Amino acid sequence: MSARFGKVFALLMVVVLLGAAFAPNTAKAQGSLLDTVLANGSVKCGVNPSVPGFGFLDGDTFKGFDPDFCRALAAALFGDPTKVEFIPIAAAADRFPKLVAGEIDVLIRNTTFTAGRDTQEGADFAPTTYFDASTIMVRTADNLTKLEDFAGLTICAITGTTNATAISEALAAVNTTFTLTTFDAADQVYSSFESGACDAVTSDRSQLAGRRSIAADGANWTILPFNLTKEPLGPAVKAGDSKWLDVVRWVVYATFIFEEKGVTSANVDDIKATTADPELKRLLGVDGELYKQFGLSADWAYNIVKNVGNYAEIFDRNLGPSTPLGLERGINALWTNGGLLYAPPYR
């Protein structure tokens, strides 16, 4: 190599290295969905329009456990729980395509966290907000009590749900042949059951309880006591955006921590003014700057509990013993009460 060529080669290498050093980071250039949501001034939340207790339309207002978590997210982002654009997703099969396409910012629609969905659907899951199970609902008079009783019968389910797979696997395991009929929307499933076209319905236990609570003949329906599968339900976001996922994740965790610490919508102001608890002082924006790591204001978590409540308040308002569903906390109690709800420390 000549000295002249060597100098030219060295100069070219310097140019290449400098170009690499100053080239824009594509991921950073694209930014997080968090920035877009904040700029838009509201969060687009995909919800179920037809499951009493969990997500349903009451006139023009979305109510239920899942919409309240949408409101909690809006409160954290904007200090205002009304800054939500609710996007009804009637067909379960539409959930992940709409999420991946960006038609919704977050999916909070009684959606089960599974390995397949986590790796194949382009979604990342936030913490479970409701630990559920798949089971079967029957007409009480038919006296169907065990899996083998469904031989030759028709069981209906919603297309694109884990329940359709669960019932097929469960009956195959006991060598029982049946007919599975699926429909795109829940209303179709339950109207078919009411008309007698289906001998039974399979879904998450919570959804079955919700639909039974509003059915004219619901008093004559029985939800079988055994579970077919685990169904951990919770929010999901489009995969690959850790900053947005962090926000959604910690909104959920904040509701757990507030319940554990005894902070409610009614007493939060007093606690904020007097608490000596280091974790609460950080979470309520009294001390520290951890909130800056989320790109939120110091009072993000305060706004959640003040405007929407802690986990217990959300649960009791929509699902608890004083509601038509009448659900007990069960495994959805805090870990301190023998349940599965457990938040990492906020520090």
C-alpha positions, -999 to 999 in steps of 0.1 A, spaced: 0 0 0 15 34 -10 18 62 15 -6 83 -6 -32 55 -7 -28 48 29 -36 85 38 -67 84 15 -79 51 31 -74 65 66 -93 96 57 -122 75 44 -123 55 76 -125 87 97 -155 99 76 -172 65 80 -167 65 118 -178 100 122 -209 93 101 -218 64 123 -212 84 155 -235 112 144 -262 92 126 -296 95 142 -307 67 164 -338 53 145 -356 42 177 -350 75 194 -359 95 163 -392 77 161 -400 85 197 -423 67 221 -461 65 218 -461 83 251 -450 115 233 -477 111 207 -504 105 233 -494 135 254 -494 157 222 -528 144 212 -543 153 246 -561 121 251 -555 83 252 -572 59 227 -583 30 248 -598 -2 232 -625 -16 254 -653 -42 254 -688 -27 248 -708 -57 260 -696 -73 292 -715 -60 323 -691 -51 351 -660 -53 329 -667 -31 299 -701 -20 287 -721 10 273 -746 27 296 -763 51 272 -733 70 258 -710 63 287 -685 34 289 -686 19 324 -669 -10 340 -636 -23 355 -616 -20 323 -628 15 314 -619 26 349 -583 16 343 -584 36 310 -595 66 332 -567 59 356 -542 60 327 -557 93 315 -556 107 351 -519 99 352 -511 114 318 -533 145 319 -545 149 355 -580 144 340 -598 110 339 -621 122 311 -592 125 286 -600 91 271 -613 82 237 -630 49 242 -627 27 211 -653 -2 213 -639 -35 200 -669 -58 197 -651 -87 180 -624 -103 201 -604 -112 169 -601 -75 162 -582 -67 194 -545 -72 183 -549 -60 147 -563 -27 159 -535 -24 185 -507 -32 160 -522 -8 134 -522 20 159 -560 25 160 -558 23 197 -530 33 221 -537 6 247 -560 -24 249 -579 -29 281 -605 -53 271 -607 -85 293 -577 -99 273 -558 -130 285 -520 -128 287 -506 -160 270 -472 -170 256 -486 -171 220 -500 -136 222 -469 -123 239 -447 -135 211 -469 -137 180 -495 -109 182 -472 -79 183 -483 -70 219 -466 -65 252 -486 -71 284 -488 -49 315 -495 -64 349 -526 -86 353 -556 -66 367 -579 -96 371 -570 -132 376 -598 -152 359 -605 -187 347 -623 -203 318 -653 -224 325 -688 -234 312 -723 -220 317 -753 -242 312 -791 -242 318 -797 -255 353 -825 -277 342 -803 -297 318 -783 -311 347 -749 -309 330 -723 -311 357 -691 -327 343 -672 -326 310 -684 -360 298 -720 -348 299 -713 -326 269 -709 -356 245 -728 -348 213 -738 -314 224 -731 -279 211 -710 -254 230 -707 -218 218 -678 -194 222 -665 -162 209 -642 -164 179 -605 -155 185 -607 -162 223 -586 -186 244 -619 -201 256 -625 -219 223 -591 -236 225 -596 -244 261 -629 -262 257 -616 -282 228 -585 -293 247 -605 -301 278 -631 -323 261 -604 -340 240 -586 -349 272 -617 -369 284 -624 -384 249 -656 -365 245 -668 -354 211 -689 -322 208 -697 -294 184 -680 -261 189 -698 -231 173 -681 -197 174 -694 -162 168 -676 -129 163 -695 -110 190 -706 -119 225 -742 -108 218 -744 -135 191 -731 -162 215 -756 -154 243 -786 -149 221 -779 -184 206 -777 -198 241 -810 -182 251 -827 -195 219 -815 -230 226 -791 -232 196 -763 -238 220 -764 -263 249 -737 -244 268 -715 -214 266 -678 -212 275 -659 -181 284 -641 -165 313 -659 -169 346 -662 -132 350 -678 -127 316 -703 -155 322 -712 -139 355 -717 -105 338 -739 -118 311 -759 -139 334 -766 -108 356 -785 -90 327 -802 -120 311 -840 -123 314 -835 -160 322 -802 -157 340 -816 -170 373 -820 -204 355 -784 -205 344 -755 -222 362 -718 -215 360 -700 -248 366 -677 -248 396 -646 -262 379 -620 -242 359 -606 -252 325 -577 -228 323 -560 -199 339 -570 -166 323 -549 -136 336 -565 -105 322 -548 -72 318 -538 -43 295 -517 -47 264 -497 -22 243 -480 -25 209 -447 -44 213 -414 -27 213 -421 6 231 -407 2 266 -413 38 277 -451 35 270 -453 1 285 -436 15 317 -463 41 321 -492 16 316 -475 -9 339 -470 15 368 -504 30 365 -517 -5 374 -491 -10 401 -500 24 416 -535 12 423 -521 -19 441 -497 1 462 -524 26 472 -547 -1 484 -519 -18 503 -510 15 520 -546 23 528 -547 54 504 -582 61 490 -598 88 469 -613 101 501 -582 103 523 -554 109 498 -551 146 505 -547 141 542 -522 113 537 -502 134 512 -499 162 537 -489 141 567 -473 108 556 -438 98 567 -438 67 545 -409 71 520 -426 51 493 -458 71 495 -440 104 496 -423 94 463 -455 81 448 -476 111 457 -449 135 444 -439 149 478 -403 137 476 -378 127 450 -378 129 412 -385 93 401 -415 106 382 -392 122 357 -381 88 345 -416 82 333 -420 115 315 -449 124 337 -457 151 363 -449 148 400 -486 142 408 -493 115 382 -501 88 408 -519 112 431 -542 120 402 -550 83 397 -562 77 433 -578 111 437 -599 108 405 -604 70 401 -594 53 433 -572 25 444 -576 -11 432 -602 -20 459 -623 10 449 -622 1 413 -631 -35 420 -658 -28 445 -675 -2 423 -677 -25 393 -675 -61 404 -679 -64 441 -705 -78 464 -728 -48 462 -729 -49 424 -751 -72 402 -721 -94 396 -715 -99 433 -679 -111 430 -656 -117 459 -620 -107 457 -607 -142 460 -573 -145 443 -577 -109 432 -570 -98 467 -536 -82 477 -508 -106 485 -511 -94 521 -546 -109 522 -537 -142 505 -543 -130 469 -520 -126 439 -519 -88 436 -483 -77 443 -465 -45 431 -428 -40 430 -415 -12 452 -417 23 439 -381 34 445 
